[in-house]
Amino acid sequence: MKKIIFVLFYTSLSYSTWAQYNPLTLGIVIPEQDTVEYPFSRYRVSAHTDPNAQAFINGKKVQVYSSGAFVDMIFPTEQITAIEFMVALDGDTVKQTRYLMKPSTSQELSSEIVELHSGEEAKKWFIQPTLDPLEPDKWYGPGDVIPILAQATPGKNLSYSISGHYQNIMMHETNPGMYEAYHKVDTYTPLFEGPIEFSLKGKWLTRSKASSFETIKVGGLPIIGLVNNSDAYLNIGLGSDRLGGAKYGSIFQGVELTIVGEQNGLYKVILSPSLHAWIPKRFVDLKQTFDLPSQSLSGNIRIAAISEKAVHSQGADVITVSLPKRLPYITYTESDPNRIIVDIFGATSNTNWKILLDEASGIDEVRWVQVDDDRLRLFIDLTHKGHWGYFVEYGWRGQMRIVVKRPPVIEEALMPLKNRIIAVDAGHGGRNKGALGSTGVMEKEVALAISKKLEELLIEAGAKVIMTRTDDSYLYMSERAKIVRANHAELLVSIHANSIGYATDPRKISGTGAFYKHMAYKPLAEIIYNKMRELGLDDYGLTGSFNFTLNAPTDFPNVLVETAFLSNPVEEIFLLDPYYQRRMAQQIVEGLEEYYTRYAHWSNDSLEVYN
């Protein structure tokens, strides 16, 4: 780590006085339990004690930091690995032992390859459906391929049937006694839920029958689903990680979706012949009937202004597109030039005129192109330098409204944040502890402490501050976003402290980082990130396309700030110190002042100091 450019001051009782009333202690943070099952060959451990003590892990002396923290790496090789923690001070010692246990060896599933013997053995007829690759929670739709596998008497004719729609379809014998088929589902296959039936025939007669172990759900698709929740979103695929799968973005309530499959608790949505999306089942109500798709023609486009009262401080412009129903859409942004792009699926252009009113001062131009037969793309070019938020909604029937916020107006050149409404989110809280430091401090505590200092400094700078939490309370991400919107915040900063996984050495990973999802809000993240780097913290990078829930909104600029690594014992010291907490908060305030100065609107152009 680079040398931090601050000077750290400590005040404490003399050690002799402290020791008189405080016995030597040992607190183990990782492993978090007496016995932990762990499958990998590297494992980090962390604990804390008196800063003046010596610490040993499995007999190896390790550094004790000024916070009392100590860490090391363990390389388990045995089925059970003991980890002995020991601390010593002035003849006193404290020991604790914890254990790493490798997962039990899984019993390997084996299947016997049937061999053809002579005599009586060759006359046996049997079918054994395999412990198969069928996915029990999957609904197979048009174009999906169902893998069908079975073992049976070698050299015979094995067939399968799925309901009354697919009967006695022959399977291919790949190896003696091993049969397989790959069934492609047709469009408008009738709905069926049940087992796959197998039939083994001799020369003239059926000799054996069997059913698959699992039931299968196939057909009855496509079907129309209606989005039923304002928090709904579309996923790009079935992939996932700790933050969930990658997302296209939010989708408005009441939008009609064509459902063509189901897997892993998600409905498969066809947007166009070449593009699919996925949506959690809880966000969709299925209709009982399916109407054949009909052409949805777009009507005229109108670009007008919304009164400032409607969106409070900034004012906005709205692009209204006439459509026959609520069609699905995907949006994204571009910078330089500033542009919003909206793809409307199921729409064919019949737009023969557009009306651009002078009052719509934030919109330079709206253009459209028919990308595919049923994919209409809008290009919305903006007049201002920065993106300050936009969202898509539907009005009566199919009136699509794309609302684009204008930049806020700076009231005083020397106080660019005066009367600006800024939301501060202290990450985690309540039962969601977040990362753990080696001293036992929790991320939720550090995030709240820094956020409160940020609130104080923003108020001093003239801003109106909206806090998503002010105590150790648990809030869903959707609740936090609703707080931001309900208070008409112009911008959101979410405060966190970073951590590494169990297989990484905490001493080797450090630094500050800023995270954003949409390209529109990269400038905000970049400015904050550069300000944090001025503290002398290492470079953990500027991360885009980040799948954090509070980076997902398009209707206000947002940034997640990973201030430093709580898992790193050196950076943990800074994160615990109120002085450094305030310095971090001050850097964020300066970054926000720079962002507003560059991208907000000046009430008098002569006051502008940035090009």
Secondary structure, DSSP 8 states (H G I E B T S, - for coil): ----SS--------HHHHHHH----EEEEESSSSEEE--SS-EEEEEEE-TTSEEEETTEEE---TTSEEEEEE---SSEEEEEEEEEETTEEEEEEEEEE----------------SGGGGG---EEE-S----TT-EE-TT-EEEEEEEESTTSEEEEEETTTEEEEE-EEEETTEEEEEEE--TT---EEEEEEEEEE-SSSEEEEEEEEEEEEE---SEEEEE--TT-EEESSS---TT-S-EEEE--TT-EEEEEEEETTEEEEEEETTEEEEEEGGGEEE-S-------EEE--EEEEEE-HHHHTTS-EEEEEEE-SS---EEEEEETTTTEEEEEEETEEE----EEE-TT-TTEEEEEEEEEETTEEEEEEEESSSS---EEEEE-STTEEEEEEE---EESBTTBTTTT-EEEEEE--BTTB---B-TTS-BHHHHHHHHHHHHHHHHHHTT-EEEES-SSS----HHHHHHHHHHTT-SEEEEEEEE---TTS-TTT---EEEE-SSGGGHHHHHHHHHHHHTTT--EEEEE-S---GGG--SSS-EEEEEEEETTSHHHHHHHH-HHHHHHHHHHHHHHHHHHHHHHSEESSGGG----
